């Protein structure tokens, strides 16, 4: 149902500012202050450009990793509220040491291990 609503209300294209980095030999860095401080320092020259960004979810043909460099993968979850920390811990970091609801699926896809399996 959510997918249907997204398709009906989503914009096909938006214009957004994307910061490109100028290759002028300057060192690129971002340095942030410690906890509680607001000091941020950066190096490098940015070149902000207005670019159209297209909503790929509206395309009928599926994307292929070999052809397009990415693909969409459906991932169902039982998590109802991603802002509820207790639910996130309960669903994604179970006490038994497993990696949560998708562990077997991830392992079956290629042996990917979750770092969450080692957290207690």
Number of C-alpha atoms within 10 A of each C-alpha: 5 6 8 8 9 12 13 9 8 11 12 14 12 10 11 12 12 14 12 11 13 13 11 8 8 11 10 13 10 9 10 12 10 9 6 6 8 8 9 10 9 11 11 14 16 13 10 13 12 10 12 13 14 13 13 13 15 14 10 7 8 12 16 11 10 8 8 9 8 10 12 11 7 6 6 8 10 10 14 10 10 9 9 10 10 12 15 17 12 12 18 20 20 17 14 9 12 17 21 19 16 16 17 14 11 14 12 10 8 8 11 12 13 15 8 15 17 11 12 9
